[in-house]
Amino acid sequence: MTRELMTSREDLAPFLKGEPFGCGNLACPGCGEPIAMREVLNALEGDAIIVIPACCGSIIDGLFPYSSARVPILHTPFAAAASTSSGVLHGLRRRGFKSTTVVAWAGDGGTYDIGIQALSSTVERNEDYLYICYDNEAYMNTGIQRSSSTPLLAWTATTPEKDPKRVPKKNIIDILAAHHIPYAAAATVAFPEDLVVKVRTARRTPGSKFINILSPCPTGWKIKPEHSIKVSRLAVTTNVYPLYEVYDGKRVILRDNPNPRPVEDYLKAQGRFAHLDKKQVKIIQEKVDENWELLRKRADEIV
């Protein structure tokens, strides 16, 4: 590797000023993860350290010294994002870094499943860090295997069309809210303004914070790369993925959707649901309606 290549980033500095996540990452076309990372780092004004376990994110960011993120990144084993973040946090505070936000950045496999033990223990201690799950609803990095975030009746490589996933998606927000952490929220790359507000809210809130970001995977969802944002938006406008916040495990603020589109609009936009018949679509619609009504009843404020 030549000296010229090693210093090329300095030559580009005037063009990259103020942008904590640059171009040239290794994501697949249309992937929601780099969009989410860019919005999050901008909201944190680049004052962050990112802890990434085994996931798409650990590949997308790129290898040193050509990482797309212009903040320090620590790669860690699959199950250890939360516990490693706790160690980084205490090391920073001991060295006098009071304002830097420590962010655990993991996929749904490393959050809902493999990493949930460490996540639960750190938030039970109310460690002052931000855990972000970019939720693409399967183990996409290793071949589109089912996770507990995979939706009801969805296709994956381990839930084929003749035997799709038979149980609903795990409600990770409720699980975190049950720990009575100061802040938990659902966001998506399709509504960047909402995402930025939630990251800034988390940044100024002491204690453990959790944000789940719905992040489309064109390969795993069987959609065209240019349709990623459209499909993410449909998840919200059909009430499949409500946008809401939970403060201290109690106070719920919900983004209203008075005229929801039929869930079929969301399902038919993705090849992973192409095998569904009308009866199965109806089952999913009924489940979505039920969850929405329960959330509305819990909401202290609807905006």
Summary of the structure (lengths in Angstrom):
residues: 303
radius of gyration: 19.1
end to end distance: 53.8
largest distance: 62.9
contacts: 1005
relative contact order: 0.12
helix: 40%
strand: 16%
